[in-house]
Structure formats: C-alpha cells, structure tokens
Amino acid sequence: SYGCQCTDAYHGDGKHCSTNITCTRDSDCGQYASCQSSEGLRVCVCAAGYEGDGSRCVDVDECDRKLANCPERSSCVNQEGSFSCPCAPGYVAQDEGCVDVNECAGGNACDSDPAACVNEIGGYRCKCPAGYVGNGKGPDGCQDINECERNNGGCDVRRQCINTPGAHACGLCIAGYQANGSTGCVDIDECRANNGGCDGLRACINREGGVECGSCASGYTAYDATHCADIDECATNNGGCDVHRVCR
C-alpha cells in the first residue's frame, strides 16, 4: 500500500497540494510551524508529523494515511506529531522488528518441576511432559504417573518394576533368571557352570528358575540336596560275601 503527503512548504491531501502562506519571521506562522525558505520564497512550514498551510498545523494520522512503516506483528498507534509501532502481545521489539518472546525462559503460570511450559509463536501453553498427568498449571499442575501400577510397567512378571519421576525402569529378575533386554527375563541354566553346585557323582537337572540334583551314581547315596557319600556295603550282611571271606 502507499499514501500521499505534500512536501514541505505545501499543503493539501497529498493528491492536490498548494503553497503555504508566506512569512518573514516565525511569529507570522501558527503553532507547530516555522518560517523557512523554500524555492525562493519564505513560507510557513509545519513541523514533522503535522500538515497545513502554516497558519494552522494539524496532526498527521500516519496510521490512517498508511504513511507508517510498522514491522510485521505490530500495530500502528497514532500520536500527536508522530506515531508508534508497539509489538503484539507475545512479541518484543528487536532490531527494528518484533520477535517472539520465549515465556518459558522466564516467569510463566506453568508447573516448573517438571517443566510444563511449551513456547509457541506469540505465546505459550502449559502441557505436562510424558510420564505426568494434569493441566500443567501452577506448582502442582503435573503429577507423576506410576507406570508400575499397570501391567507391571511392561516389565516381565519375574522382574521388578521401579517407578521414577516421569518414567520407570525394570530392575533385576528374581533368583534363577537373568535380564533379557530392557524388560524381559530368561531362565539361567545353572548346570552349565560347576555342575549347578551338584556333587560330581550326581546329575544336574536344570529347572525353570532353579536347579535339581539327580540320583547319585551306583555305590553312593545322597546325604543332602547336592552331595553324595560312599555306601559301605560291607556293613550290611558282610556285603553279600561268604562268612568265611573278608568284605572289602
């Protein structure tokens, strides 16, 4: 867009301009005007921001006449002899323009722990981050979600779910199992190491979540869950030997 305005020493609507009144001194002119030389004449010239024939000067509404060059995201406000371009709410003047104000970097109405402020062009909104619920407004606008209360937080049932602020983690698996990825558990084959703790004369039998020691080899007997002891066959009926023979 554009606007028309008469130059110094002339008055009119900008489309049609007439010469201002002549003068010899400033006192010959009206308020807001002074006596100046222009094109070989001494005429009354209105001050910047005013227009008229010099005997009477009135404010120029730069906003209405589209003479103001306000930056984007600002409005034109006419003032006596001038105008201003205040930035719209949510913006601040910078380098002859208007830039977005990051309200989240300073004071705002959102919860600060956790940070619930989301900056937007020309403003901001309160939104709780992932892992929290609430409207995000005020010091208690967000409450932690206990993910462990539902489906064990996605952790294997043999693994502990640990709730943390805004998140959760899967802890250690129960005895007999080891972690498989971030959420799962897998059975430990205890028999693969040291025969599962069983006596060398006993077979190790892996069970889901544990281990079992089988029967002792022939000639031995179990005396607890893992060990074997030699059977003294000679202690019973002379080991089946003739009474005239020594059982060894």
Disulfide bonds with the S-S distance in Angstrom:
Cys6-Cys17 2.03
Cys23-Cys35 2.04
Cys29-Cys44 1.96
Cys46-Cys57 2.12
Cys63-Cys76 1.84
Cys70-Cys85 2.00
Cys87-Cys98 2.09
Cys104-Cys117 2.02
Cys110-Cys126 1.94
Cys128-Cys142 2.11
Cys148-Cys161 2.02
Cys155-Cys170 1.89
Cys173-Cys185 2.07
Cys191-Cys204 1.97
Cys198-Cys213 1.92
Cys216-Cys228 2.01
Cys234-Cys247 2.01
